[in-house]
Amino acid sequence: PVNDMARMAVRLVWPFMDARQRDKLSLVRNEKALHDLIAPEDLPPRFGGTDDFVFDSSVVAAMLSGSLVCPAPSAASLSDVATSRPTSSDEEEDEDEEEEEHDEE
């Protein structure tokens, strides 16, 4: 939820924002309006949500300093995010193969 001072600040910069920027910004006055935009399970309790995640800046600091290294993703986890969309090199190979087949005919 946004207080009146924040709302006034946004009104000052609103005319200088393009439509794309304005579309990304939503100011809400109450939890119900916030829950219409974001599911309660994704919000912390102070905003009427149920997410109990606690940010630990020491973990990020350790990662940035190199003293904590995140494990590389496994092949199984990478297959979960793989898409069937061909890469540009795959498309070029397919085009080459089609040209070769056409030339053979």
C-alpha positions, 0 to 999 in steps of 0.5 A, spaced: 500 500 500 502 506 498 501 513 502 499 519 500 507 522 499 509 517 495 502 518 490 504 525 490 511 523 488 509 519 482 504 524 480 510 529 479 514 524 475 508 521 471 508 526 465 515 525 464 514 517 463 512 514 457 506 509 456 510 503 457 513 505 464 506 507 466 503 500 464 508 497 469 506 501 475 501 500 479 499 504 486 494 501 491 491 503 497 489 497 500 491 490 501 485 487 497 487 491 491 494 489 492 491 481 492 488 483 486 495 484 483 499 479 487 497 472 490 497 472 497 502 466 497 507 471 494 507 477 499 510 477 506 505 478 512 506 485 513 502 486 506 497 481 508 501 475 505 503 468 507 510 468 504 515 467 510 522 468 506 527 472 509 532 475 505 539 474 508 544 479 505 550 475 508 549 470 503 549 475 497 555 478 500 559 471 500 557 469 493 559 476 490 566 475 494 567 468 491 567 465 498 560 462 497 560 458 490 553 456 488 553 449 485 552 448 477 545 446 475 544 439 473 543 436 467 536 434 469 534 441 472 537 444 465 532 439 461 526 442 465 527 449 462 529 447 455 525 449 449 523 446 443 525 452 439 531 451 435 537 456 435 539 460 429 544 455 428 539 449 428 535 453 423 541 455 418 543 447 418 535 446 417 535 451 411 542 448 408 539 441 409 533 443 405 537 446 400 541 440 399 535 436 398 532 440 393 539 440 389 539 433 389 532 432 386 
